[in-house]
Amino acid sequence: MSVEEIVGKIVLPVLKENQCEEYPYSKSGSGMRIFHKGTHFFVTAEHVVADKVQENTSISRPPEEILVPANNASREFIPLTEKINVDSQNDSFDNDIAFFKIQETSSSNA
């Protein structure tokens, strides 16, 4: 397996639905799939999955509105089921991390 194939299975784009028929999706960033203690997760930056509502205020989109293709050539999306809150005593870096559980299906293991 080439490096490109490995990275293509791990690092995935995060898409956002548009109101345009010609371009139904736009890329809002990227993230990666991880497997830890029997559970699949998707990790990205919080600013990738948040919608800005004012200058310094944003609201995180719910998991069902975050579109992550199963792989870089797929038209199927990974089913994200819940956001995992990160408790931290650290600086604002930790506030820009978003963890989501991936629903176990045959396509989430692709």
C-alpha positions in Angstrom: 0.0 0.0 0.0 1.4 3.4 -1.0 1.7 6.4 1.4 -1.1 8.1 -0.6 -3.4 5.2 -0.1 -2.7 5.1 3.6 -3.2 8.8 4.0 -6.3 8.6 1.9 -7.9 6.2 4.3 -6.9 8.1 7.4 -7.1 11.8 6.5 -10.5 12.7 5.0 -12.2 16.0 3.9 -15.0 17.5 5.9 -17.7 18.7 3.7 -20.5 21.2 4.1 -23.8 21.3 2.2 -24.4 24.2 -0.1 -27.6 25.6 -1.4 -26.3 25.4 -4.9 -27.4 22.5 -7.2 -24.3 22.7 -9.3 -22.0 22.6 -6.3 -23.9 20.7 -3.6 -20.8 20.5 -1.2 -17.8 22.6 -0.3 -14.8 21.5 1.7 -14.6 23.1 5.2 -11.4 21.3 6.3 -10.1 17.8 7.0 -9.8 15.4 9.9 -8.7 11.8 10.5 -10.1 8.5 11.5 -8.7 6.8 14.6 -9.4 3.5 16.3 -9.0 3.3 20.0 -10.0 0.5 22.4 -12.5 -1.0 20.0 -14.1 2.2 18.9 -13.8 4.2 15.7 -13.5 8.0 16.0 -13.2 11.0 13.7 -11.1 13.9 14.9 -10.9 17.3 13.4 -10.6 20.9 14.5 -13.6 22.5 16.1 -13.4 25.5 13.8 -13.9 23.0 10.8 -17.3 21.9 12.2 -18.5 25.2 13.6 -20.6 27.8 11.9 -19.6 31.4 12.7 -22.6 33.4 13.9 -20.8 36.6 14.9 -17.2 37.9 14.9 -16.0 35.8 17.9 -18.9 33.4 18.3 -19.5 30.1 16.6 -21.8 27.1 17.1 -20.8 23.6 16.4 -22.9 21.7 13.9 -24.6 18.5 15.1 -22.9 15.2 14.1 -25.6 14.4 11.5 -24.7 17.7 9.6 -21.0 17.0 9.4 -20.3 15.2 6.1 -17.2 13.0 6.0 -16.7 10.7 2.9 -15.9 7.1 3.8 -12.7 7.6 1.7 -11.4 10.1 -0.8 -13.2 8.4 -3.7 -16.5 7.7 -1.9 -19.9 9.3 -2.3 -21.1 7.7 1.0 -20.6 9.5 4.3 -19.3 8.2 7.6 -22.2 8.2 10.1 -21.0 10.3 13.1 -23.1 9.6 16.1 -22.1 11.8 18.9 -19.6 14.5 19.8 -17.2 13.7 22.7 -16.4 16.7 24.9 -12.8 17.2 25.8 -12.1 18.3 29.3 -8.9 20.1 29.6 -7.0 22.3 32.0 -4.8 23.4 29.1 -4.8 26.4 26.8 -7.1 27.3 24.0 -5.5 24.7 21.7 -7.6 22.0 23.3 -10.7 24.1 22.7 -10.2 23.7 18.9 -10.4 19.9 18.9 -13.6 18.0 18.0 -14.0 14.2 18.6 -16.9 12.2 17.2 -17.8 8.6 17.6 -18.4 6.7 14.3 -21.4 4.5 14.1 -20.2 0.9 13.5 -21.3 -0.2 10.0 -19.6 -2.1 7.2 -18.8 1.3 5.5 -17.1 2.8 8.6 -14.5 0.1 8.4 -13.6 0.9 4.7 
